[in-house]
Amino acid sequence: MGQLKVTLCAGVAAVTATLTPTAYAAEPAGGFSVTPSTPAPGDEVTLKVTGCSVKKATAASKAFVSDAHLVGSGGSLSGEARVRTRIDPGSHDVTITCADFRVQGAVKVVAASARPSTPASPVAPVRAGGGGAAPLAAGDESRVEGPGVAHAVTGLLLAGAAAVAVVLRRTRRHRGTD
């Protein structure tokens, strides 16, 4: 009887979770966002628009190197664009064209800050990943030791116990006691 109660409670919980309305932070129809909100010249931005009933749209701006193609479903479309490297800081208009409407927005380009002096990607081997082969690949003089005598003895004992279990099982089957 205990399992029946647990099953019944789990079923009620699943139905309740499915039917309970969930609150979503919905963006208004025709909503437009740019990430990062204040890009610098040469940065890549992600554009997002809501309210389009189609699966494709185009975002055009003089701030972008080329028009951005937005794709998605469920009324939310997104895509990426690169800000021109030679553009004046300030607000630049963005027009997103869907099949059923147009969204006007703006992207605020800020002055390029001092770029980091170190490169963004590694220029030398990085000690990451590789598992047990990492020290060997890095050329370290330290060697990783393999299994010792204790491991070998333990392995032999376990293999022997498995062999004895198999033999006993077979003899019981042949006698008909299993």
N, CA, C and O atoms as a DFTB+ gen file, in Angstrom:
712 C
 N C O
     1  1       0.821      -1.192       0.000
     2  2       0.000       0.000       0.000
     3  2       0.862       1.252       0.000
     4  3       0.438       2.292      -0.503
     5  1       2.066       1.168       0.555
     6  2       2.956       2.325       0.619
     7  2       3.400       2.783      -0.756
     8  3       3.502       3.983      -1.010
     9  1       3.667       1.826      -1.657
    10  2       4.099       2.199      -3.001
    11  2       2.974       2.873      -3.772
    12  3       3.228       3.742      -4.606
    13  1       1.751       2.487      -3.507
    14  2       0.612       3.099      -4.181
    15  2       0.489       4.565      -3.781
    16  3       0.201       5.414      -4.624
    17  1       0.706       4.870      -2.501
    18  2       0.630       6.252      -2.027
    19  2       1.733       7.103      -2.671
    20  3       1.485       8.228      -3.105
    21  1       2.936       6.559      -2.727
    22  2       4.054       7.293      -3.322
    23  2       3.784       7.550      -4.797
    24  3       4.027       8.654      -5.286
    25  1       3.290       6.553      -5.509
    26  2       2.984       6.701      -6.925
    27  2       1.882       7.738      -7.136
    28  3       1.971       8.572      -8.037
    29  1       0.850       7.682      -6.305
    30  2      -0.248       8.636      -6.418
    31  2       0.223      10.059      -6.144
    32  3      -0.143      10.985      -6.867
    33  1       1.037      10.236      -5.100
    34  2       1.558      11.573      -4.773
    35  2       2.457      12.098      -5.892
    36  3       2.384      13.277      -6.237
    37  1       3.300      11.241      -6.460
    38  2       4.180      11.664      -7.555
    39  2       3.357      12.064      -8.777
    40  3       3.688      13.037      -9.455
    41  1       2.302      11.331      -9.059
    42  2       1.440      11.671     -10.199
    43  2       0.739      12.998      -9.992
    44  3       0.660      13.808     -10.916
    45  1       0.223      13.233      -8.780
    46  2      -0.447      14.507      -8.483
    47  2       0.549      15.656      -8.596
    48  3       0.213      16.710      -9.134
    49  1       1.774      15.467      -8.094
    50  2       2.798      16.518      -8.182
    51  2       3.144      16.822      -9.634
    52  3       3.320      17.986      -9.992
    53  1       3.245      15.797     -10.473
    54  2       3.576      16.008     -11.878
    55  2       2.457      16.758     -12.595
    56  3       2.727      17.666     -13.382
    57  1       1.208      16.391     -12.333
    58  2       0.078      17.076     -12.970
    59  2       0.005      18.518     -12.494
    60  3      -0.239      19.420     -13.296
    61  1       0.212      18.751     -11.201
    62  2       0.176      20.105     -10.649
    63  2       1.277      20.967     -11.252
    64  3       1.038      22.124     -11.599
    65  1       2.476      20.418     -11.378
    66  2       3.586      21.181     -11.960
    67  2       3.327      21.509     -13.422
    68  3       3.723      22.572     -13.901
    69  1       2.666      20.606     -14.130
    70  2       2.382      20.838     -15.545
    71  2       1.293      21.881     -15.744
    72  3       1.384      22.705     -16.654
    73  1       0.275      21.856     -14.912
    74  2      -0.870      22.738     -15.095
    75  2      -0.725      24.088     -14.414
    76  3      -1.489      25.003     -14.721
    77  1       0.218      24.246     -13.508
    78  2       0.381      25.519     -12.812
    79  2       0.960      26.546     -13.759
    80  3       1.989      26.294     -14.386
    81  1       0.313      27.715     -13.881
    82  2       0.860      28.742     -14.782
    83  2       2.193      29.251     -14.259
    84  3       2.383      29.434     -13.057
    85  1       3.103      29.473     -15.184
    86  2       4.428      29.963     -14.836
    87  2       4.563      31.395     -15.296
    88  3       4.173      31.737     -16.412
    89  1       5.120      32.236     -14.433
    90  2       5.320      33.644     -14.784
    91  2       6.644      33.781     -15.515
    92  3       7.682      33.342     -15.019
    93  1       6.608      34.383     -16.681
    94  2       7.808      34.617     -17.462
    95  2       8.042      36.120     -17.557
    96  3       7.099      36.909     -17.588
    97  1       9.301      36.495     -17.601
    98  2       9.640      37.901     -17.819
    99  2       9.587      38.133     -19.315
   100  3      10.608      38.079     -19.999
   101  1       8.408      38.388     -19.811
   102  2       8.211      38.526     -21.248
   103  2       8.601      39.923     -21.697
   104  3       8.294      40.918     -21.040
   105  1       9.279      39.975     -22.822
   106  2       9.622      41.262     -23.404
   107  2       8.428      41.755     -24.199
   108  3       7.687      40.943     -24.753
   109  1       8.223      43.041     -24.271
   110  2       7.093      43.550     -25.036
   111  2       7.267      43.251     -26.523
   112  3       8.384      43.103     -27.018
   113  1       6.141      43.165     -27.217
   114  2       6.196      42.912     -28.659
   115  2       6.970      44.040     -29.323
   116  3       6.743      45.216     -29.038
   117  1       7.866      43.677     -30.191
   118  2       8.678      44.685     -30.854
   119  2       9.828      45.156     -30.002
   120  3      10.433      46.186     -30.300
   121  1      10.148      44.427     -28.941
   122  2      11.267      44.801     -28.076
   123  2      12.584      44.581     -28.791
   124  3      12.725      43.662     -29.598
   125  1      13.545      45.434     -28.487
   126  2      14.843      45.384     -29.156
   127  2      15.935      45.530     -28.113
   128  3      15.854      46.401     -27.246
   129  1      16.969      44.678     -28.187
   130  2      18.088      44.808     -27.255
   131  2      19.405      44.549     -27.980
   132  3      19.462      43.816     -28.968
   133  1      20.463      45.174     -27.458
   134  2      21.815      45.027     -27.993
   135  2      22.715      44.612     -26.839
   136  3      22.667      45.213     -25.765
   137  1      23.531      43.592     -27.053
   138  2      24.477      43.133     -26.033
   139  2      25.857      43.052     -26.652
   140  3      26.015      42.363     -27.660
   141  1      26.859      43.713     -26.111
   142  2      26.863      44.625     -24.979
   143  2      26.129      45.920     -25.332
   144  3      26.043      46.306     -26.497
   145  1      25.606      46.575     -24.302
   146  2      24.760      47.745     -24.540
   147  2      25.549      48.938     -25.069
   148  3      24.980      49.795     -25.746
   149  1      26.834      49.010     -24.777
   150  2      27.670      50.120     -25.275
   151  2      28.940      49.546     -25.893
   152  3      29.982      49.510     -25.238
   153  1      28.869      49.099     -27.138
   154  2      30.044      48.517     -27.783
   155  2      31.038      49.588     -28.228
   156  3      30.690      50.757     -28.391
   157  1      32.259      49.165     -28.414
   158  2      33.313      50.020     -28.958
   159  2      33.493      49.668     -30.434
   160  3      33.054      48.603     -30.868
   161  1      34.124      50.536     -31.203
   162  2      34.392      50.206     -32.604
   163  2      35.140      48.879     -32.723
   164  3      36.108      48.633     -32.005
   165  1      34.676      48.029     -33.642
   166  2      35.288      46.729     -33.863
   167  2      34.687      45.611     -33.034
   168  3      34.984      44.442     -33.281
   169  1      33.846      45.937     -32.052
   170  2      33.228      44.911     -31.207
   171  2      32.131      44.176     -31.959
   172  3      31.548      44.699     -32.909
   173  1      31.861      42.963     -31.519
   174  2      30.756      42.187     -32.049
   175  2      29.595      42.324     -31.077
   176  3      29.784      42.214     -29.866
   177  1      28.406      42.562     -31.589
   178  2      27.226      42.730     -30.748
   179  2      26.198      41.666     -31.097
   180  3      26.143      41.175     -32.225
   181  1      25.386      41.320     -30.103
   182  2      24.269      40.408     -30.307
   183  2      22.992      41.228     -30.284
   184  3      22.741      41.972     -29.337
   185  1      22.196      41.093     -31.314
   186  2      20.938      41.821     -31.441
   187  2      19.792      40.860     -31.192
   188  3      19.825      39.713     -31.637
   189  1      18.768      41.335     -30.471
   190  2      17.610      40.495     -30.196
   191  2      16.356      41.336     -30.368
   192  3      16.293      42.476     -29.909
   193  1      15.357      40.765     -31.033
   194  2      14.076      41.434     -31.237
   195  2      12.965      40.446     -30.918
   196  3      13.080      39.253     -31.200
   197  1      11.892      40.951     -30.328
   198  2      10.731      40.107     -30.044
   199  2       9.529      40.648     -30.785
   200  3       9.468      41.830     -31.125
   201  1       8.580      39.771     -31.029
   202  2       7.339      40.172     -31.665
   203  2       7.244      39.842     -33.136
   204  3       6.194      40.064     -33.738
   205  1       8.295      39.322     -33.739
   206  2       8.235      38.947     -35.160
   207  2       7.485      37.625     -35.288
   208  3       7.732      36.687     -34.531
   209  1       6.576      37.561     -36.243
   210  2       5.826      36.328     -36.444
   211  2       6.533      35.393     -37.422
   212  3       6.082      34.268     -37.641
   213  1       7.633      35.849     -38.007
   214  2       8.381      35.029     -38.957
   215  2       9.669      34.548     -38.293
   216  3       9.973      34.928     -37.163
   217  1      10.415      33.717     -38.998
   218  2      11.633      33.139     -38.435
   219  2      12.895      33.872     -38.845
   220  3      13.983      33.498     -38.407
   221  1      12.788      34.916     -39.680
   222  2      13.958      35.654     -40.150
   223  2      13.674      37.138     -40.164
   224  3      12.545      37.560     -40.419
   225  1      14.694      37.933     -39.893
   226  2      14.594      39.389     -39.980
   227  2      15.972      39.934     -40.317
   228  3      16.964      39.206     -40.287
   229  1      16.023      41.211     -40.637
   230  2      17.283      41.862     -40.981
   231  2      17.429      43.128     -40.152
   232  3      16.487      43.910     -40.029
   233  1      18.625      43.327     -39.579
   234  2      18.931      44.543     -38.818
   235  2      19.960      45.335     -39.611
   236  3      21.025      44.824     -39.954
   237  1      19.627      46.594     -39.897
   238  2      20.520      47.439     -40.686
   239  2      20.876      48.691     -39.895
   240  3      20.030      49.286     -39.227
   241  1      22.155      49.081     -39.985
   242  2      22.627      50.305     -39.348
   243  2      23.919      50.726     -40.009
   244  3      24.686      49.891     -40.489
   245  1      24.158      52.034     -40.031
   246  2      25.437      52.526     -40.543
   247  2      26.573      52.179     -39.588
   248  3      27.744      52.264     -39.957
   249  1      26.237      51.792     -38.375
   250  2      27.252      51.425     -37.390
   251  2      27.816      50.035     -37.644
   252  3      28.904      49.718     -37.165
   253  1      27.094      49.197     -38.393
   254  2      27.506      47.817     -38.621
   255  2      28.285      47.686     -39.921
   256  3      28.071      48.437     -40.873
   257  1      29.193      46.717     -39.940
   258  2      29.958      46.426     -41.145
   259  2      29.016      45.976     -42.256
   260  3      29.161      46.390     -43.407
   261  1      28.054      45.130     -41.909
   262  2      27.049      44.670     -42.870
   263  2      25.746      44.421     -42.115
   264  3      25.724      44.400     -40.885
   265  1      24.666      44.233     -42.865
   266  2      23.383      43.960     -42.234
   267  2      23.462      42.645     -41.454
   268  3      24.118      41.691     -41.871
   269  1      22.783      42.628     -40.326
   270  2      22.752      41.417     -39.501
   271  2      21.505      40.619     -39.845
   272  3      20.417      41.179     -39.979
   273  1      21.667      39.318     -39.987
   274  2      20.546      38.430     -40.264
   275  2      20.139      37.796     -38.939
   276  3      20.924      37.093     -38.304
   277  1      18.910      38.054     -38.539
   278  2      18.377      37.534     -37.286
   279  2      17.513      36.319     -37.574
   280  3      16.714      36.330     -38.510
   281  1      17.667      35.289     -36.788
   282  2      16.877      34.070     -36.955
   283  2      16.390      33.615     -35.589
   284  3      16.937      34.009     -34.559
   285  1      15.367      32.790     -35.590
   286  2      14.833      32.247     -34.349
   287  2      13.443      31.710     -34.572
   288  3      13.030      31.461     -35.705
   289  1      12.719      31.532     -33.478
   290  2      11.350      31.049     -33.549
   291  2      10.613      31.506     -32.308
   292  3      11.225      31.995     -31.358
   293  1       9.329      31.349     -32.315
   294  2       8.531      31.724     -31.166
   295  2       8.467      33.219     -30.940
   296  3       8.236      33.661     -29.814
   297  1       8.666      34.009     -31.980
   298  2       8.574      35.453     -31.850
   299  2       9.837      36.125     -31.375
   300  3       9.882      37.353     -31.297
   301  1      10.857      35.370     -31.058
   302  2      12.121      35.945     -30.595
   303  2      13.225      35.606     -31.588
   304  3      13.508      34.434     -31.838
   305  1      13.843      36.635     -32.151
   306  2      14.897      36.444     -33.139
   307  2      16.185      37.067     -32.619
   308  3      16.151      38.068     -31.903
   309  1      17.317      36.476     -32.980
   310  2      18.599      37.048     -32.570
   311  2      19.641      36.801     -33.646
   312  3      19.506      35.910     -34.484
   313  1      20.685      37.618     -33.596
   314  2      21.777      37.506     -34.553
   315  2      22.932      38.380     -34.095
   316  3      22.838      39.075     -33.084
   317  1      24.016      38.338     -34.846
   318  2      25.217      39.079     -34.475
   319  2      25.630      40.022     -35.595
   320  3      25.376      39.783     -36.776
   321  1      26.279      41.104     -35.174
   322  2      26.802      42.084     -36.129
   323  2      28.102      42.637     -35.560
   324  3      28.316      42.617     -34.348
   325  1      28.962      43.127     -36.436
   326  2      30.214      43.735     -36.008
   327  2      30.124      45.232     -36.238
   328  3      29.700      45.694     -37.298
   329  1      30.539      45.991     -35.205
   330  2      30.543      47.451     -35.298
   331  2      31.756      47.859     -36.134
   332  3      32.840      47.294     -35.985
   333  1      31.568      48.837     -37.006
   334  2      32.663      49.318     -37.848
   335  2      33.827      49.785     -36.986
   336  3      33.627      50.340     -35.905
   337  1      35.034      49.557     -37.466
   338  2      36.209      49.989     -36.706
   339  2      36.434      51.492     -36.812
   340  3      37.000      52.105     -35.907
   341  1      35.997      52.074     -37.901
   342  2      36.152      53.527     -38.095
   343  2      34.773      54.182     -38.027
   344  3      34.178      54.527     -39.048
   345  1      34.287      54.342     -36.814
   346  2      32.997      54.977     -36.609
   347  2      33.100      55.916     -35.415
   348  3      33.795      55.630     -34.440
   349  1      32.416      57.013     -35.506
   350  2      32.440      57.995     -34.427
   351  2      31.582      57.503     -33.266
   352  3      30.526      56.908     -33.479
   353  1      32.040      57.754     -32.029
   354  2      31.220      57.396     -30.872
   355  2      29.905      58.173     -30.894
   356  3      29.843      59.290     -31.409
   357  1      28.868      57.580     -30.339
   358  2      27.561      58.207     -30.284
   359  2      26.459      57.220     -30.571
   360  3      26.705      56.022     -30.713
   361  1      25.252      57.719     -30.657
   362  2      24.085      56.884     -30.901
   363  2      23.864      56.738     -32.409
   364  3      23.872      57.723     -33.148
   365  1      23.669      55.503     -32.846
   366  2      23.451      55.214     -34.266
   367  2      22.154      54.424     -34.405
   368  3      21.914      53.471     -33.664
   369  1      21.327      54.827     -35.356
   370  2      20.030      54.182     -35.576
   371  2      20.192      52.763     -36.091
   372  3      21.103      52.464     -36.863
   373  1      19.279      51.881     -35.641
   374  2      19.206      50.500     -36.104
   375  2      17.763      50.258     -36.522
   376  3      16.835      50.576     -35.779
   377  1      17.577      49.701     -37.700
   378  2      16.241      49.363     -38.190
   379  2      16.174      47.860     -38.405
   380  3      16.949      47.291     -39.174
   381  1      15.235      47.230     -37.712
   382  2      15.025      45.791     -37.868
   383  2      13.737      45.611     -38.658
   384  3      12.682      46.129     -38.292
   385  1      13.853      44.859     -39.756
   386  2      12.712      44.652     -40.639
   387  2      12.265      43.199     -40.552
   388  3      12.994      42.282     -40.932
   389  1      11.055      43.010     -40.045
   390  2      10.401      41.699     -40.049
   391  2       9.402      41.712     -41.201
   392  3       9.221      42.737     -41.859
   393  1       8.769      40.599     -41.440
   394  2       7.786      40.536     -42.511
   395  2       6.566      41.386     -42.185
   396  3       5.959      41.969     -43.083
   397  1       6.200      41.464     -40.895
   398  2       4.966      42.138     -40.544
   399  2       5.149      43.523     -39.917
   400  3       4.167      44.254     -39.790
   401  1       6.362      43.911     -39.520
   402  2       6.561      45.249     -38.972
   403  2       8.041      45.616     -38.938
   404  3       8.912      44.795     -39.223
   405  1       8.300      46.874     -38.580
   406  2       9.668      47.386     -38.449
   407  2       9.862      47.847     -37.017
   408  3       8.952      48.393     -36.393
   409  1      11.068      47.618     -36.507
   410  2      11.430      48.065     -35.158
   411  2      12.574      49.051     -35.304
   412  3      13.587      48.759     -35.939
   413  1      12.400      50.211     -34.715
   414  2      13.465      51.214     -34.720
   415  2      14.150      51.173     -33.360
   416  3      13.488      51.098     -32.325
   417  1      15.454      51.222     -33.371
   418  2      16.228      51.239     -32.142
   419  2      17.515      52.000     -32.370
   420  3      17.704      52.646     -33.400
   421  1      18.387      51.912     -31.399
   422  2      19.674      52.595     -31.525
   423  2      20.736      51.798     -30.798
   424  3      20.454      51.073     -29.845
   425  1      21.959      51.946     -31.267
   426  2      23.111      51.365     -30.601
   427  2      24.037      52.515     -30.242
   428  3      24.349      53.361     -31.080
   429  1      24.472      52.537     -28.987
   430  2      25.348      53.609     -28.521
   431  2      26.791      53.121     -28.551
   432  3      27.194      52.295     -27.732
   433  1      27.558      53.637     -29.495
   434  2      28.965      53.259     -29.649
   435  2      29.799      54.194     -28.778
   436  3      29.642      55.414     -28.822
   437  1      30.690      53.597     -27.985
   438  2      31.558      54.389     -27.117
   439  2      32.961      54.413     -27.703
   440  3      33.304      53.603     -28.563
   441  1      33.761      55.349     -27.227
   442  2      35.139      55.458     -27.706
   443  2      35.915      54.204     -27.322
   444  3      35.707      53.623     -26.257
   445  1      36.803      53.809     -28.205
   446  2      37.615      52.621     -27.947
   447  2      38.548      52.900     -26.777
   448  3      39.283      53.888     -26.775
   449  1      38.509      52.029     -25.793
   450  2      39.412      52.171     -24.649
   451  2      40.743      51.531     -25.007
   452  3      40.883      50.895     -26.052
   453  1      41.701      51.709     -24.138
   454  2      43.014      51.107     -24.374
   455  2      42.862      49.594     -24.412
   456  3      42.352      48.986     -23.471
   457  1      43.291      49.014     -25.470
   458  2      43.210      47.567     -25.613
   459  2      44.258      46.907     -24.728
   460  3      45.319      47.488     -24.498
   461  1      43.985      45.707     -24.226
   462  2      44.977      45.028     -23.391
   463  2      46.252      44.752     -24.179
   464  3      46.214      44.473     -25.378
   465  1      47.378      44.836     -23.484
   466  2      48.654      44.628     -24.160
   467  2      48.948      43.153     -24.375
   468  3      49.747      42.804     -25.244
   469  1      48.324      42.294     -23.611
   470  2      48.551      40.863     -23.779
   471  2      47.538      40.310     -24.767
   472  3      46.396      40.768     -24.800
   473  1      47.930      39.350     -25.560
   474  2      46.996      38.779     -26.533
   475  2      45.867      38.027     -25.835
   476  3      46.035      37.536     -24.718
   477  1      44.723      37.941     -26.499
   478  2      43.562      37.275     -25.928
   479  2      43.697      35.762     -25.941
   480  3      43.032      35.082     -25.159
   481  1      44.533      35.224     -26.800
   482  2      44.695      33.777     -26.852
   483  2      46.113      33.414     -26.433
   484  3      47.020      34.241     -26.529
   485  1      46.308      32.192     -25.971
   486  2      47.635      31.776     -25.515
   487  2      48.654      31.793     -26.651
   488  3      48.328      31.498     -27.801
   489  1      49.875      32.138     -26.313
   490  2      50.949      32.114     -27.300
   491  2      51.983      31.054     -26.952
   492  3      52.979      30.897     -27.657
   493  1      51.748      30.332     -25.871
   494  2      52.636      29.260     -25.435
   495  2      51.767      28.096     -24.976
   496  3      50.570      28.273     -24.750
   497  1      52.349      26.914     -24.836
   498  2      51.550      25.773     -24.375
   499  2      50.917      26.060     -23.018
   500  3      51.529      26.660     -22.134
   501  1      49.683      25.616     -22.884
   502  2      48.939      25.815     -21.652
   503  2      48.800      24.464     -20.969
   504  3      48.451      23.471     -21.609
   505  1      49.071      24.426     -19.668
   506  2      48.930      23.175     -18.911
   507  2      47.472      22.990     -18.545
   508  3      47.053      23.303     -17.430
   509  1      46.711      22.483     -19.482
   510  2      45.294      22.247     -19.240
   511  2      44.888      20.967     -19.936
   512  3      45.311      20.699     -21.060
   513  1      44.069      20.182     -19.270
   514  2      43.567      18.947     -19.863
   515  2      44.658      17.926     -20.072
   516  3      45.753      18.060     -19.527
   517  1      44.373      16.923     -20.843
   518  2      45.359      15.907     -21.147
   519  2      45.368      14.758     -20.165
   520  3      45.982      13.725     -20.433
   521  1      44.694      14.912     -19.022
   522  2      44.653      13.834     -18.043
   523  2      46.043      13.429     -17.601
   524  3      46.871      14.288     -17.295
   525  1      46.310      12.144     -17.564
   526  2      47.598      11.644     -17.116
   527  2      48.719      11.921     -18.097
   528  3      49.890      11.820     -17.730
   529  1      48.392      12.269     -19.342
   530  2      49.409      12.523     -20.349
   531  2      49.911      13.967     -20.312
   532  3      50.872      14.292     -21.011
   533  1      49.285      14.846     -19.513
   534  2      49.674      16.256     -19.488
   535  2      51.140      16.445     -19.097
   536  3      51.837      17.209     -19.765
   537  1      51.647      15.781     -18.041
   538  2      53.065      15.976     -17.716
   539  2      53.997      15.461     -18.810
   540  3      55.068      16.025     -19.033
   541  1      53.592      14.394     -19.488
   542  2      54.434      13.851     -20.553
   543  2      54.468      14.800     -21.745
   544  3      55.522      15.012     -22.345
   545  1      53.320      15.367     -22.084
   546  2      53.243      16.277     -23.220
   547  2      53.947      17.598     -22.931
   548  3      54.476      18.232     -23.844
   549  1      53.955      18.012     -21.672
   550  2      54.589      19.272     -21.306
   551  2      56.106      19.152     -21.276
   552  3      56.802      20.166     -21.221
   553  1      56.624      17.943     -21.312
   554  2      58.072      17.739     -21.321
   555  2      58.705      17.878     -19.947
   556  3      59.905      18.128     -19.841
   557  1      57.905      17.718     -18.888
   558  2      58.469      17.781     -17.544
   559  2      59.381      16.588     -17.302
   560  3      59.195      15.519     -17.884
   561  1      60.348      16.781     -16.453
   562  2      61.252      15.693     -16.096
   563  2      60.588      14.729     -15.120
   564  3      60.973      13.562     -15.042
   565  1      59.594      15.206     -14.376
   566  2      58.922      14.337     -13.418
   567  2      58.060      13.337     -14.179
   568  3      57.334      13.712     -15.100
   569  1      58.138      12.095     -13.805
   570  2      57.367      11.039     -14.449
   571  2      56.253      10.605     -13.518
   572  3      56.429      10.569     -12.301
   573  1      55.127      10.280     -14.083
   574  2      54.015       9.773     -13.302
   575  2      54.228       8.276     -13.127
   576  3      54.437       7.549     -14.098
   577  1      54.172       7.829     -11.887
   578  2      54.373       6.413     -11.589
   579  2      53.106       5.625     -11.893
   580  3      51.999       6.108     -11.654
   581  1      53.265       4.429     -12.411
   582  2      52.139       3.551     -12.684
   583  2      51.760       2.780     -11.443
   584  3      52.236       3.100     -10.354
   585  1      50.909       1.762     -11.575
   586  2      50.501       0.969     -10.419
   587  2      51.696       0.214      -9.833
   588  3      52.584      -0.241     -10.555
   589  1      51.689       0.098      -8.521
   590  2      52.786      -0.576      -7.829
   591  2      52.462      -2.027      -7.535
   592  3      51.511      -2.587      -8.080
   593  1      53.259      -2.627      -6.670
   594  2      53.100      -4.037      -6.298
   595  2      51.768      -4.263      -5.594
   596  3      51.106      -5.273      -5.832
   597  1      51.368      -3.331      -4.729
   598  2      50.102      -3.486      -4.004
   599  2      48.927      -3.561      -4.974
   600  3      48.007      -4.356      -4.780
   601  1      48.959      -2.733      -6.020
   602  2      47.886      -2.770      -7.009
   603  2      47.878      -4.093      -7.767
   604  3      46.813      -4.649      -8.035
   605  1      49.037      -4.591      -8.108
   606  2      49.124      -5.848      -8.841
   607  2      48.595      -7.015      -8.000
   608  3      47.856      -7.859      -8.507
   609  1      48.968      -7.065      -6.722
   610  2      48.492      -8.140      -5.836
   611  2      46.979      -8.052      -5.674
   612  3      46.295      -9.073      -5.728
   613  1      46.449      -6.851      -5.477
   614  2      45.001      -6.681      -5.329
   615  2      44.286      -7.143      -6.591
   616  3      43.263      -7.822      -6.500
   617  1      44.798      -6.794      -7.760
   618  2      44.198      -7.225      -9.016
   619  2      44.201      -8.732      -9.166
   620  3      43.213      -9.314      -9.614
   621  1      45.301      -9.372      -8.798
   622  2      45.376     -10.839      -8.881
   623  2      44.389     -11.500      -7.927
   624  3      43.749     -12.489      -8.286
   625  1      44.259     -10.960      -6.710
   626  2      43.309     -11.526      -5.747
   627  2      41.864     -11.394      -6.246
   628  3      41.071     -12.326      -6.120
   629  1      41.537     -10.249      -6.804
   630  2      40.186     -10.061      -7.330
   631  2      39.904     -10.977      -8.517
   632  3      38.805     -11.519      -8.635
   633  1      40.888     -11.152      -9.396
   634  2      40.716     -12.054     -10.537
   635  2      40.550     -13.494     -10.062
   636  3      39.744     -14.244     -10.614
   637  1      41.308     -13.879      -9.046
   638  2      41.181     -15.233      -8.493
   639  2      39.818     -15.456      -7.866
   640  3      39.218     -16.514      -8.049
   641  1      39.321     -14.469      -7.127
   642  2      37.998     -14.599      -6.500
   643  2      36.913     -14.715      -7.570
   644  3      35.967     -15.486      -7.410
   645  1      37.040     -13.967      -8.643
   646  2      36.068     -14.054      -9.729
   647  2      36.105     -15.433     -10.378
   648  3      35.058     -15.987     -10.715
   649  1      37.289     -15.986     -10.554
   650  2      37.418     -17.313     -11.161
   651  2      36.796     -18.374     -10.272
   652  3      36.111     -19.269     -10.767
   653  1      37.022     -18.291      -8.963
   654  2      36.425     -19.255      -8.031
   655  2      34.907     -19.148      -8.071
   656  3      34.223     -20.172      -8.057
   657  1      34.364     -17.939      -8.122
   658  2      32.914     -17.756      -8.171
   659  2      32.333     -18.384      -9.431
   660  3      31.270     -19.002      -9.372
   661  1      32.998     -18.241     -10.556
   662  2      32.520     -18.818     -11.808
   663  2      32.534     -20.337     -11.731
   664  3      31.583     -20.980     -12.175
   665  1      33.589     -20.928     -11.178
   666  2      33.684     -22.386     -11.073
   667  2      32.596     -22.920     -10.163
   668  3      31.944     -23.909     -10.498
   669  1      32.384     -22.275      -9.000
   670  2      31.338     -22.737      -8.087
   671  2      29.952     -22.633      -8.720
   672  3      29.116     -23.519      -8.537
   673  1      29.717     -21.594      -9.436
   674  2      28.413     -21.405     -10.092
   675  2      28.172     -22.510     -11.128
   676  3      27.064     -23.038     -11.232
   677  1      29.195     -22.849     -11.879
   678  2      29.052     -23.895     -12.901
   679  2      28.816     -25.259     -12.266
   680  3      28.005     -26.041     -12.761
   681  1      29.504     -25.544     -11.192
   682  2      29.308     -26.860     -10.555
   683  2      27.918     -26.964      -9.960
   684  3      27.324     -28.042      -9.989
   685  1      27.375     -25.871      -9.416
   686  2      26.007     -25.922      -8.880
   687  2      25.004     -26.130     -10.007
   688  3      24.012     -26.834      -9.817
   689  1      25.227     -25.553     -11.141
   690  2      24.299     -25.734     -12.256
   691  2      24.314     -27.181     -12.748
   692  3      23.274     -27.748     -13.084
   693  1      25.516     -27.765     -12.783
   694  2      25.604     -29.148     -13.277
   695  2      24.977     -30.126     -12.309
   696  3      24.472     -31.167     -12.730
   697  1      24.995     -29.817     -11.010
   698  2      24.369     -30.686     -10.035
   699  2      22.859     -30.479      -9.985
   700  3      22.132     -31.345      -9.498
   701  1      22.373     -29.326     -10.490
   702  2      20.918     -29.069     -10.487
   703  2      20.437     -28.422      -9.208
   704  3      19.236     -28.452      -8.938
   705  1      21.307     -27.843      -8.412
   706  2      20.880     -27.215      -7.151
   707  2      20.600     -25.727      -7.328
   708  3      20.182     -25.070      -6.374
   709  1      20.811     -25.199      -8.479
   710  2      20.627     -23.756      -8.690
   711  2      19.235     -23.409      -9.045
   712  3      18.926     -22.235      -9.253
